[in-house]
């Protein structure tokens, strides 16, 4: 690999604080997707210094450091530091259907924050003629669809009309802030980056539903920078606010009314380009004003799962479990024989899994010492998948389990898997909603999405989105730095 083919020389990188550097800096546990990575001796000193550098990061030197950084960057273990880059022309596409008041607020914010950008408003068949008046009043180029064709078609129309190398999509119910483009444009110094998304947060309000949506929204991908990839902690980003390299992205699939952004991101990544999420920039999004409209929209998102599964087989499997963890859990949950005997029996599949992971890692005792951490991470992921499955696609079963907790040990375990992550989430985020109502709204949120998945599965006769699967075998050859 030559340096010019990957990460440009110069920018600092920051270690992802979820990635663990262990076994004498020879093993990294983490990345996107999570995996075991091996670092050869020449790169270990730099890896130690980079992991210890914290948010300030380090600038890699040419040679080994640069090549190691490039490998870790493409696997989500490090992230580029956000630094201002050269000014690049940007066109902004705003798809809109009705709602002239929201469009006016969106365009006003865009003009105030970025007076130099070219605004392109695509009116997707609005009946209200004032939509066009608002666009023209702000000096935007107005493109009209004679009939409503959906957000994918509206974005494609704007993309085809744009002439700048970078094109931003901003939904009409979003408002940008001053300096919003700078952190996003900076990522395009890497020629492999095809798209970057900012954080999208629901605008705050005093009502319970407003406060909840500000704390937890389907469009809010969280406070951490991420490498976006299927199967990673962040598998997609929404197109409500998205900056793309015009030459590197295909059209949105106009047959999709929802999920078109997920499909686009996955096709971009499958094509070998990189997609990044940059929360240093935040865009505000209007909240759903009523519980009925909020739940209906969440369910609508869920209906896209079956259509996406038909286009990307296997990626919408609702949960994946490790065979050894499943076997150990089944043994422990059995009513007989006695508890000590079950514990001993449950240790057998764990021991088999540990031996296999140790064999796939290395003969080195130092590297074999990470086996418990690998198994623990897998077990945590499996437990989280159980809770998520019971809250979402299998929510009728999960809610039944919560009702049966006084009479069933298995129901209590299921309820704990569902509720414990939500309680920890409240503790970590400290939202402006009391814990009882926060958990209740999260359960309703997940059940609405699951209901949409079920409805979409029935409509498309695609049952795979409701059926869990088994986790793939661990990689046999962890990636190493090639010198």
PyMOL commands that set and color helices and strands:
alter all, ss='L'
color gray80, all
select helices_A, chain A and resi 3-5+41-52+54-56+64-73+100-113+130-137+151-161+180-189+208-215+246-248+260-270+291-302+304-311+323-333+339-361+365-368+371-391+395-403+409-429+435-460+463-466
alter helices_A, ss='H'
color red, helices_A
select strands_A, chain A and resi 12-15+20-22+27-30+35-38+58-59+78-80+90-96+118-124+141-145+166-170+174-175+193-202+226-228+241-245+274-285+320-321+469-470
alter strands_A, ss='S'
color yellow, strands_A
deselect
rebuild
show_as cartoon
